[in-house]
Amino acid sequence: PFNKSSEEESNLKKISEYLDKTHFKMDEVKNRIKEYAYFKEKNPNLENPIICLVGSPGVGKSTIASSIAGALKRKFYKISVGGLNDSSELIGHRRTYLGALPGRIMSGIEKSGVSNPVIVLDEVDKLITSYDGDPASALLEVLDPEQNNTFTDHYLNVPYDLSDTLFICTANSIDKIPEPLLNRMEVIEFSGYTPIEKEQIAKEYLIPESMKKIGLTKKQIGFTSSGIKNIIKDYTMESGVRGLKRIIEHLCRESALKIVTGEENKIEITNKNYSEYIDIHKIHHDEVGKS
């Protein structure tokens, strides 16, 4: 795919509408992507930014990165580097070794099918230095605009231009990101959501998404504002909305089961009855099963 590239979206209105449709607020990262799209259209040789999204688990770092790819009409590929301690995993093994393979970076380019995908490097703050090498140092060659136009995977052993690839890193904290790596990134920090913001996210994104996934309609299930507020107050102490999403999906599944078995025709989740449909042990069991 090295000679193929996606035709990038440059219409700022369409980019803005796509990002607003998929995520609530996050104005700083949305504005940065719109700036990038505008200046990239004016100057095709403009260097791609290395954006690092920093925030607590569940605030939407990985999902906004996926939406950025969708808004720009680029292919998306995610590489989890948390716990990685072997630099060869990123930049490939030399072909003299038994079982040698290309690194994850070039594998991501190959699997995306184009030379200009959006590649997410997830959990860059959890890289581990060991006797097998320093993955953080290996990432410097990948992310540094001065070096990545001649990036060489040890397996392929030929220079490759990574400058068309848009890299987005995610981290829970910048404290453990090595300084040389951090200096090459534009850090955008995500704060946690307030209960009012969580309520808006639930109404505009989480509930419609869960209903669509499970096959429910507005004629079959409804959520009152007071019910959502009490769910947030009693069951979601986190700064993100991952737990809230899990609770809402559980409520939709339990409601769908009652409707299918004929126990109910329509279910309204209110501040008085929401706890009747929530089984914390079952929610935990479902999550363990998924993992």
Disulfide bonds with the S-S distance in Angstrom:
none
